[in-house]
């Protein structure tokens, strides 16, 4: 039996590939810094292993993942979220294993918000005016209208500030100043193999927790699909590839940033198609018939925030009743039912740090400033 190793299990988006590979007959192993997590409660998970935090101990994390891969005779390593940047360094250590992501240079160029904007412009793709916050011209952008200050390597919306025209900002090379485009924000998630886009889901947020969507509505937008096709083909992208876009009042599409990893858009794909699309030559992903999905417990938490306004609470509950939960499966109900328990460490972190769950979930897996030197030396 072939084995696949998922490098994170705490997030709902890990469940879809885990279930897909299990149904195909693969042994699914899940590594996570948390001892208990959502995917570990799934019948699809054959083994869950606790590993160091990649952000806090990148070398230790690499060693642990490599050890598991060799012990379990893993054929495929599937990164799930922000830890993708660390997982890419496994390609040099495990040449006999397929690591389903791009090499480190390509990932870092896409993940860095300034470098991605420069790359997209060079490809003739539309992005807002974007400049490093320490560039002397950054002040001119800030004086010309409302703008956005973003950390170049942030994730989950962390390190982002929406600032008014003329506002002061920190002039650092770790951040960008970006022209603020107003309109409808759209997100995408695509699965690509060597530049071939096997499937794309485009969606907008219907419920937001902090800065991250926990309710999703699928939409269609040909210009977004064209952007993704062009980017994937030029970069010969392999792995999951996601973007955040803004569609302005005139209908023009701007790419705000690239997320070179799996996102919640994966829930709109038919689960059974994911593993074959990764493994086989030309399998295309089908989209689920449902166009409105939610993370039940997160949406319930947001609904409770309406109290003591009972009418507002009931209205949100009614909306929840019309959306399908992304984790529930009739033949695998435990991830949804046990989530309040398996997510307890995550809940404690969010409460302690007074941050949304989504920010807490990436605190120990996001790219850290010192990681590059450590990983190159490891």
C-alpha positions, 0 to 999 in steps of 0.5 A: 500500500502506498503512503502519503504524508500530509504536513498539517492536520489542524485545518479543515482543508486537510480533510479533503485530500486525506479522504481522497487518498484514503478512498484510493487505497493509500495509507494517509499519515498526518504530521502536525505540531499539535498532538490532536487535530481535526484530520487525526479524528478522521477514519481516513487518517491511518497515523498521526504524528506530532512534530516540532513547529516549523516556524520555531524549529525549522531544522527539527521539523525537517528532520522529523518529516524526513524521518517519518517519510523514510520510516513509512516508505512515503511516496508523496508528501502533500503540504497543506498550508503555510508550512508549504514553504518549509516542505519545499526544502524536503525535495533536496533531502528526499529525491525519491519522494514526490513533494507536491509543491514548487522548489523554494525559489519559486515559492518564495517569489510567489509568497513575497507580496512585493516580489509577486507584484513585480513578477506579475507586472513582468508577465503583463498581469494586472496588479495594484500599484505596489512598492516596498514600504522603504522606497522613497516613492512609497510616500507618493502612493500614500499621499495619492489616496487610501492605501494598504500596508502589508507585511511582505511575508504575512499570512491569514491577513496578519500584518495588514493595515488599511490606511487613509490617504496621507497616513503615517506608516513604517518605512521598512523593507519587510512591508509593502505599500499597495494602492487600495482597490475598492470592489468585490474581493474574490479568492481562488484555489487551483490544482496544477501539475507542470503548468496544467491547471487541473481545476480552479474554484473561485469564491467570495467570503460570505462569513468572515472571522477576523480577516479570514473567510469561514463561509464561502460562496462559489462564483464564476469569473473568466478573467480570474481563470485566464489570469491563473492559466497564464501564471501557471503556464509561465511558471510551470506550476506544480502544486496548489496555487491560490490568489486573492483578487479585487474586482473593481466597479468597472469589472477590472480584475486586480491580483492582490497577492498570491498564496502558493498553497492550498486554501479553503477553495479546495472544499468546492472540488469533488473530494474523490477527484483530488488524489487522481488529479495529483497522481494521474496524467490528465484528470480534471477536477469536477466542482461540487454542486453546492455553491455555499459552504461553511466551517460550522463551528467558526460560523456558530462562533460568529453567530453567537457574536450577535448576542444579545441581539436575539433576532440577529442571532436567529438570522445568522443561524437561519443562514447557517442552516442553508450552507453545507459544512466543509468537514462533514461526511456521513461515512466520516462524521467524527472530525465535525463532531469532535472539533471542539475537543481536537481544536482545544489547543488552538482555541487556547492559543486564540484566547491567550493571544486575543486573535482570530482562530485563523491567525492562531492556526498559522502562528507556528507554521508561517514563514519566520525571518530566520528560517532561510538561513537555518534551512539552507544550513540544515 
